Amino acid sequence: MSGKNEDLISCSVNGKTISVPKNTSAIKAFKIAEQDIAHYCYHPGLSVAGCCRLCMIEIEGNPRTQIACNTMVTEGMKINNQSKQIKEDVQWGLDFHLLNHPLDCPICDQAGECGLQDQYMKFGQYKPDMNQKKVKKAKVVSLGEKIVLDSERCILCSRCVRFTDEVSKTHELGIFNRGDKSEVGTFNGKELNNDYALNTVDICPVGALTSKDFRFKQRVWYLKKAEAICTGCSTGCSIYLDYNEEGFFRVRPKPNEDNNSYWMCDEGRDLYQHLNKEKRLVKVYPSKKVSTSNFAVSSSSSSSSSSSSSSSKKAIKYLKSELENIKDSTKIGVLVTGQYSVEDYKEFFSVLKEKNSINQIYHWFDQKNSKNDFDDLLIRGDKNPNTKGLLEVAKDMSLKVIDSSELKNTASNLEILIVLGPEYKKFFSTIDEKLEYFKQALQVFYFSSVKLDSLDSISNVTQIPLQSLVERGGTYINYKGLKQKLSILPQVIPKILSFSQIAKVLNGEKIQLEPLFLKTQPVKDNQFSFQKN
Amino acid sequence: MEVKILTQHYDKPEYKSLDGYKKYDGYNQLKKALTLKPDEITEMVKQAGLRGRGGAGFPAGVKWSFLPKNNKTRYLICNADEGEPGTFKDREMMDKAPHQLIEGMIISAFAIGSPKSYIYIRGEYFESKKIVEQAIKEAYENNLLGDNILKSGFSHHMDIYSGAGAYICGEETGLISSLEGKKGQPKLKPPFPAVEGYLANPTIVNNVETLASVTVIIRDGVDGYRKHGTEKSPGTKLFSVSGNVVKPGNYEVPLGYPLKDIIFNLCGGLKEGRKLKAVIPGGSSAPVLNAEEAMSVNMDYEDLASKGSMLGSGAIIVIDDSNSMVELLKVLMNFYHHESCGQCTPCREGTGWLLKLSNSILSGSANLNDVALLEKVASHMKGKTICALSDAAAFPVLSFVSKFKEEFTSYATSNVALKFQATNVQSYKRG
């Protein structure tokens, strides 16, 4: 948006004079002026429906009240929503919305982040007049594999319908019947299973559409939200991660005009699972050679995770000594995926280059044929969040990048193969092929945050846990060169080494075991603590 | 006295065929119009003061002049959905004089430069549809429709499209949605149809009677047309009279004609022994008039507005003292609840609430607060929605309750309701 003055017009919102770009709707002007305005059907990423009739405003010189979402601001326009008349209209508008709403907040999954609750707190009249029987509608309707509909809670804002028509362009949803019998539903034979379907749950202002994956897992007021980026493909959508001391529970898109607009794909929503204990590699799994060596790390499965940092340290020290014994650097292989941050690569490669004269890396990239695929919305064929970053780091450090298929010829010559394994296993189709190469190398040191069960049976592989991507933080460069920094979140599994700590150990430096792990918050007297079974 | 301008030849059965129509000066106005400039016709319609006969009463010529000057295809749509309860004039016009409508449409299309028009006809009017279809076929066969009409160089095509019987599809943008193959729901305005209508092209939607009247304006000229009616409401209008009169039916009178004369002269008055209680003057959406107002009002846009009502579609529903206003209101609310498209919240939820309240008042289970609530709900539905259906439901409530307050309060305070029902009221229960 250019900042030229002729592109701006000035207007007054509730007496506050502001400048807005031309072709700004009045509702946007209210947001720019930071004035409260009630609304349900309006969504900045969708067309205007104008059906909730809550964003009523008065325009000076116009006798009729108008809706702000369908009014374009003109130079000198004076708009307000503070008059008694407008306030009464909004209060009544909310009452009309709640007329046939079941008011089942105590058992509704949306409670705590519900548009009806929020708006009513601000604008409601707290004096219900309705004493007639409510309209009965369908409940617990499965719309597909991912989403459940409760029609009684639905306020028919049509956001979900517009989303499937305008954004995903899959047209599964419609509003059926008329009047107060209207219900959202899917067209005959269709299910709401498109790649972006869960966005409808995000934009649903009430508890009508809920995600089968998330519903009933947590009350949202027990969740904190952290900003992050999705690492499911090279788009790198901005996301919110919802978490608490029990782990991560949900991924939602964070609005980002420069990248993902208001949406994200459903694939990326699995991200949180890879961050939780259940899927993580939580301790060292030593190879036969390592467990019988002087550096012996405990291999018993009963070893507690709290000792994983010291056993990781031991394993890495062992790796260091083994590396030092190899004089010919071509006998050392480094196999990396594009799933780590720029900082991770730099720290790891620089120590290997300095200490062991490594001058080449094997690039594990499984979407050679589909890397330029794009679904015209968000999903890209390159399933790595940082392919660009990896190649840039390698170039800066003058490391030769070799395709991992070359291991077919070289694996048997390798004395040590170091692997920075994939975090999103499902996108790595050649895992089995790689396992064959692992068997050919003398020793394999496999770093990953995610547990890969098929490695357990290979006797020459030592598995060393890594922090997950949100615990490591760092910079990721997406398909179009957009650099996005991931902030560091609390650790789910304590005392796992960070990349810089690993690099230090490899460099022979001493490290302090400073636990970054998430502190369990004491339960306050008036709080419930939900225990998962 | 009726003044038969539009309905002059309706008594002649052959008038609905092309030959019969031609016998009475048919299609001569089209020939005349094709020699004029399109803008001249628009100007004539404007000067004649022809106001939309469908309900809103918007000046037709002014509507035409809203068309933007661009190269997009313009569409003309004839609104023959006639859904307003009490209205049945368009049906008679199409049944008895389909060519009068078609001629008016071709002239109008020529005036606005439209190559294609649609007649959107109410789903229940299948007989009328057959008649109009036959007339369109005859017109095509005689080069009155199609390419190069009467060798004038002007081409125009016409189709007929049957609705599925929804009241809301009589609202012009709801009609356009339906015509586009979508669910019949009104569209947000702006943009107005004249700018972005059918398939996002400039579109003019006019009522059957409006378009047929264009033929008369060409025939009689501006002055001839303005000879009838009042200064601000010129011309004649068909009124559909129903309810408790001896001779219900369509009557064509000049605008400004006293309602009293329509009821007591043209329609033969009320049944013996009955007293006039109320009149709904412009279709069920128009606020009701009490007997006193009805006896003094003239049927034109201005005089009705001064009495707080409207001319609407010209459907006069006469109510005598055998009716309970509470029961009538319930019947109306049942209709609006059934016909609300469900798009805007105040209407979707409000129409159901109004029906439930009317029902509980009628059944004697309500109290005075409920009567007050009925008015409060209606007043908050007024002017809040995309189209006027919400207003149409609110107007009767507000006028019924304020003008017949005693009746409503008596239902709410005692068991008068039951007694009244037992002695006087015919049941309006469906089926």
Interface residues (C-beta under 8 A of the other chain):
Chain A: V48 A49 G50 C51 C52 R53 L54 M56 R64 T65 N70 E88 D89 W92 G93 F96 H97 L99 N100 D129 M130 Q132 K133 V135 I155 L156 G174 I175 N177 R178 G179 D180 K181 S182
Chain B: A166 I168 K183 L188 P190 H337 H338 E339 S340 C341 G342 Q343 C344 T345 P346 R348 E349 G350 T351 G352 W353 K356 L357 S360 L373 K376 V377 H380 G383 K384 T385 I386
